[in-house]
Amino acid sequence: MAKLTSEMKDLISQAFPFIATVDEDGNPQIGPKGTLRVMDDEHLIYNEETGRQAWHNLQANHKIAVAVHPYPGKIGLRVEGYATIYKDGPVFEAAHQYAVDNQLPDLIAAVVISVDRIVSLNAGPDAGTEIANEPVPD
């Protein structure tokens, strides 16, 4: 697994994130996720509230990508990983409390995204390159 740096965490907290998924036929889908936030150095989390296309896609294929890029700005990143869905238990309860605390709609599930790969979305010649991170020890 890749590891988020403090600078990456700051970027994620300040930029408006979008997630990308694919359906069972390989059709791409991208959309904003305003509740996406850093869970820890190796995971992101968001509250699934709508139950629409991205939710449908994650039922068939748990691969997911998150893109964050502030505007204006030339620094951004893409996190690629695997989504784990929680409909109950401590992770779900914490996400529910996040919704209550922030006066958000109730959630269908908490979606936790493993940070498997981090790619630069910076403008310029390094765009699309994997960002070097030390592997997290097992």
TIPA-861126 format. One line per 10 residues: number of its first residue (from 1); for each residue x, z, y of C-alpha. Coordinates in steps of 0.02 Angstrom, whole numbers, padded with zeros to 5 digits. Layout:
! TIPA-861126
NUM	X Z Y ~ ...
END
This chain:
! TIPA-861126
1	00000 00000 00000 ~ 00057 -00033 00178 ~ 00061 00107 00306 ~ -00010 00105 00483 ~ 00108 00160 00621 ~ 00049 00265 00767 ~ 00056 00109 00877 ~ -00057 00016 00755 ~ -00178 00162 00749 ~ -00185 00163 00940
11	-00219 -00024 00942 ~ -00360 -00005 00816 ~ -00439 00135 00916 ~ -00431 00036 01079 ~ -00478 -00140 01022 ~ -00647 -00201 00961 ~ -00628 -00240 00774 ~ -00701 -00382 00672 ~ -00712 -00387 00483 ~ -00705 -00541 00373
21	-00783 -00555 00200 ~ -00835 -00697 00083 ~ -00992 -00721 -00018 ~ -01003 -00762 -00203 ~ -00986 -00949 -00163 ~ -00831 -00924 -00056 ~ -00921 -00945 00110 ~ -00834 -00844 00247 ~ -00920 -00719 00359 ~ -00850 -00628 00509
31	-00929 -00499 00621 ~ -00896 -00350 00733 ~ -00889 -00173 00665 ~ -00903 -00051 00809 ~ -00889 00101 00696 ~ -00724 00048 00618 ~ -00591 00180 00639 ~ -00431 00245 00562 ~ -00458 00366 00418 ~ -00274 00400 00381
41	-00107 00307 00372 ~ -00168 00200 00225 ~ -00355 00180 00254 ~ -00483 00121 00380 ~ -00667 00169 00373 ~ -00829 00106 00448 ~ -01012 00151 00437 ~ -01117 00013 00358 ~ -01277 00018 00459 ~ -01361 -00152 00444
51	-01353 -00198 00260 ~ -01343 -00382 00301 ~ -01217 -00518 00259 ~ -01053 -00421 00257 ~ -01137 -00286 00152 ~ -01204 -00418 00033 ~ -01032 -00497 00019 ~ -00946 -00332 -00020 ~ -01063 -00306 -00167 ~ -00990 -00461 -00251
61	-00812 -00460 -00185 ~ -00726 -00305 -00116 ~ -00587 -00400 -00028 ~ -00596 -00378 00160 ~ -00493 -00413 00315 ~ -00500 -00326 00484 ~ -00438 -00409 00643 ~ -00403 -00315 00804 ~ -00342 -00397 00963 ~ -00372 -00323 01135
71	-00423 -00435 01277 ~ -00325 -00475 01378 ~ -00174 -00449 01272 ~ -00048 -00536 01164 ~ -00027 -00402 01030 ~ -00145 -00393 00882 ~ -00149 -00366 00696 ~ -00245 -00406 00539 ~ -00265 -00279 00400 ~ -00306 -00347 00227
81	-00368 -00236 00088 ~ -00500 -00183 -00034 ~ -00664 -00100 00013 ~ -00726 00053 -00080 ~ -00907 00097 -00048 ~ -00969 00277 -00038 ~ -01156 00314 -00041 ~ -01136 00502 -00066 ~ -01004 00636 -00076 ~ -00881 00703 00054
91	-00829 00533 00125 ~ -01011 00483 00150 ~ -01054 00652 00226 ~ -00909 00640 00349 ~ -00966 00465 00400 ~ -01143 00529 00420 ~ -01080 00668 00533 ~ -00983 00538 00634 ~ -01147 00445 00660 ~ -01238 00604 00713
101	-01098 00658 00830 ~ -01094 00486 00913 ~ -01283 00459 00917 ~ -01271 00307 00803 ~ -01398 00239 00680 ~ -01398 00318 00508 ~ -01286 00234 00383 ~ -01318 00147 00218 ~ -01141 00184 00158 ~ -00966 00228 00212
111	-00844 00086 00179 ~ -00662 00135 00157 ~ -00533 -00004 00171 ~ -00363 00011 00088 ~ -00221 -00050 00199 ~ -00138 -00167 00075 ~ -00059 -00290 00196 ~ -00034 -00296 00384 ~ -00008 -00463 00473 ~ 00041 -00497 00653
121	-00087 -00580 00766 ~ 00034 -00578 00912 ~ 00045 -00735 01017 ~ 00203 -00835 00990 ~ 00319 -00882 00848 ~ 00288 -00722 00747 ~ 00100 -00751 00734 ~ 00040 -00740 00555 ~ 00194 -00653 00487 ~ 00183 -00498 00380
131	00231 -00343 00477 ~ 00369 -00245 00392 ~ 00316 -00072 00331 ~ 00397 00046 00211 ~ 00299 00054 00049 ~ 00206 00217 00028 ~ 00278 00316 -00119 ~ 00162 00341 -00268
END
